[in-house]
């Protein structure tokens, strides 16, 4: 039973992190094929709740903060160069670790504000820049 996402009997499988997952190829209604491209450089830690901006001048995506797989909030920033598809760590020591902050890029400066931190099941809102 095949569906539009390539699963079923004909789906190719790859081994990843001790699990078998479908290959990251998706057919779309536009008759194209999406594929995943993995950078050769060391990427940032997997995370959720990060903030991000697109830097058009440098053709880069910048991410900051978020929550790692261990549940701890992060305080780092990374840039992905969209031309070379390589990651670069910008900072490992931003202000207090947080997740779900907002960000905007104005004249080559990334302004980050807000976010939350969960400490011992207590929710703390961060409202300062």
C-alpha positions, 0 to 999 in steps of 0.5 A, a space after each residue: 500500500 503506497 501513498 504520496 509520501 513514499 511509504 509502503 512496500 516500495 519505500 526504501 529504508 535507511 538505517 539511522 540511529 539504530 532505527 529504520 526510517 523511510 528515506 527522506 524523499 517525498 513526491 509532491 503534487 507539483 511532480 517534483 521530488 523533495 530531498 534532504 541535504 545533510 551539511 558536511 560541517 558539525 551541526 548544532 544540537 537537535 532542539 525545539 523552541 529555538 528562534 531564527 532569522 534569515 539574513 538575506 545579505 549573508 544568505 544564512 539562517 541564524 538560530 538561537 536558544 531552544 531546548 535540547 533533547 535532554 530537556 535543558 534550555 540552550 544559550 547558543 547561536 548558530 548560522 547555516 550558510 545557504 550557499 555552502 550548507 555549512 554550520 558555524 557556531 556564532 556564540 556558546 554564551 548568550 544570555 540566560 538559556 531559554 526556549 520559545 523566544 522571538 527574534 528579528 534581524 534589523 541592520 545586521 543585528 539580531 534582536 532576541 526577546 522573550 522566551 520561557 524557562 522551566 525550572 523544577 516544573 516552574 514556568 518562568 517568563 523572560 520578558 527582557 531583551 
